Amino acid sequence: MIVSSAPQLSRYENQKRRDWNTFCQYLANHCPPRSLPNCSGAHVLEFLRYLDQFGKTKVHNQNCPFFGLPNPPAPCPCPLRQAWGSLDALIGRLRAAYEEHGGKPEMNPFAARAVRLFLREVRDFQSKSRGISYEKKRKRPSSAANNSKQKIAVMIDGVDCGASAIFCGRTNVI
């Protein structure tokens, strides 16, 4: 029996590696082939548009009668595209992979302004098209705020019962 000593990669790391390999393959198949150092935000945008053909999210055109409806009652000829959330996550993984492969953060084509603007436009259009709002999630309070609240130890007959004992009968707070 052969035991591998290589650590198992997380789902995220595996996906990042697959995405990186896919992008590098896209550059190699580009006409003319591109090398990574000569890659720009424009090439990243071409890649994202190329990926649209493999999308599974219905994005209604503005002249479609179902434009703005989250659950259309009937099929329509509008195209399937990559969902904004998928593209956003993909760019995040590729941005990290670029730097892990020796790229300088200030030269990262996945962090280009054009890519950020493209993602914002895709998000806004898909939001209108599908009638789904993408609102920012509320930020959780910082851990410093959570740590400033004092924890109360609850004792019943000399036994530490945790906070749940507050709802019990006899309590001694120490």
Solvent accessible surface area in square Angstrom, and as a share of the most:
residue,aa,sasa,rsa
1,M,221,0.99
2,I,171,0.87
3,V,116,0.66
4,S,86,0.56
5,S,114,0.73
6,A,72,0.56
7,P,113,0.71
8,Q,176,0.78
9,L,89,0.45
10,S,60,0.39
11,R,215,0.78
12,Y,106,0.40
13,E,61,0.27
14,N,41,0.21
15,Q,55,0.24
16,K,9,0.04
17,R,117,0.43
18,R,119,0.43
19,D,13,0.07
20,W,15,0.05
21,N,80,0.41
22,T,63,0.37
23,F,0,0.00
24,C,46,0.27
25,Q,104,0.46
26,Y,37,0.14
27,L,4,0.02
28,A,57,0.44
29,N,106,0.55
30,H,33,0.15
31,C,125,0.75
32,P,86,0.54
33,P,98,0.62
34,R,87,0.32
35,S,51,0.33
36,L,46,0.23
37,P,120,0.75
38,N,100,0.51
39,C,14,0.08
40,S,47,0.30
41,G,9,0.09
42,A,60,0.46
43,H,19,0.09
44,V,0,0.00
45,L,22,0.11
46,E,69,0.31
47,F,2,0.01
48,L,1,0.01
49,R,133,0.48
50,Y,89,0.34
51,L,25,0.12
52,D,32,0.16
53,Q,121,0.54
54,F,113,0.47
55,G,9,0.08
56,K,180,0.76
57,T,24,0.14
58,K,65,0.28
59,V,2,0.01
60,H,4,0.02
61,N,64,0.33
62,Q,130,0.58
63,N,137,0.70
64,C,13,0.08
65,P,114,0.72
66,F,28,0.12
67,F,60,0.25
68,G,28,0.27
69,L,78,0.39
70,P,76,0.48
71,N,128,0.66
72,P,49,0.31
73,P,111,0.70
74,A,49,0.38
75,P,132,0.83
76,C,21,0.13
77,P,138,0.87
78,C,8,0.05
79,P,46,0.29
80,L,95,0.47
81,R,85,0.31
82,Q,35,0.16
83,A,27,0.21
84,W,51,0.18
85,G,37,0.35
86,S,58,0.37
87,L,4,0.02
88,D,64,0.33
89,A,47,0.36
90,L,17,0.09
91,I,10,0.05
92,G,38,0.37
93,R,42,0.15
94,L,0,0.00
95,R,103,0.38
96,A,34,0.27
97,A,1,0.01
98,Y,19,0.07
99,E,72,0.32
100,E,113,0.51
101,H,110,0.49
102,G,67,0.65
103,G,18,0.17
104,K,125,0.53
105,P,84,0.53
106,E,136,0.61
107,M,129,0.58
108,N,8,0.04
109,P,7,0.04
110,F,1,0.00
111,A,21,0.16
112,A,29,0.22
113,R,163,0.60
114,A,46,0.36
115,V,0,0.00
116,R,116,0.42
117,L,60,0.30
118,F,29,0.12
119,L,16,0.08
120,R,123,0.45
121,E,116,0.52
122,V,25,0.14
123,R,67,0.24
124,D,58,0.30
125,F,69,0.29
126,Q,6,0.03
127,S,23,0.15
128,K,128,0.54
129,S,0,0.00
130,R,59,0.22
131,G,38,0.36
132,I,61,0.31
133,S,78,0.50
134,Y,68,0.26
135,E,143,0.64
136,K,192,0.81
137,K,185,0.79
138,R,224,0.82
139,K,187,0.79
140,R,218,0.80
141,P,90,0.57
142,S,72,0.46
143,S,80,0.52
144,A,72,0.56
145,A,45,0.35
146,N,80,0.41
147,N,121,0.62
148,S,84,0.54
149,K,146,0.62
150,Q,168,0.75
151,K,198,0.84
152,I,94,0.48
153,A,39,0.30
154,V,0,0.00
155,M,40,0.18
156,I,35,0.18
157,D,102,0.53
158,G,58,0.56
159,V,95,0.54
160,D,95,0.49
161,C,48,0.29
162,G,31,0.30
163,A,67,0.52
164,S,80,0.51
165,A,2,0.01
166,I,90,0.46
167,F,183,0.76
168,C,72,0.43
169,G,71,0.68
170,R,171,0.62
171,T,53,0.31
172,N,92,0.47
173,V,100,0.58
174,I,142,0.72
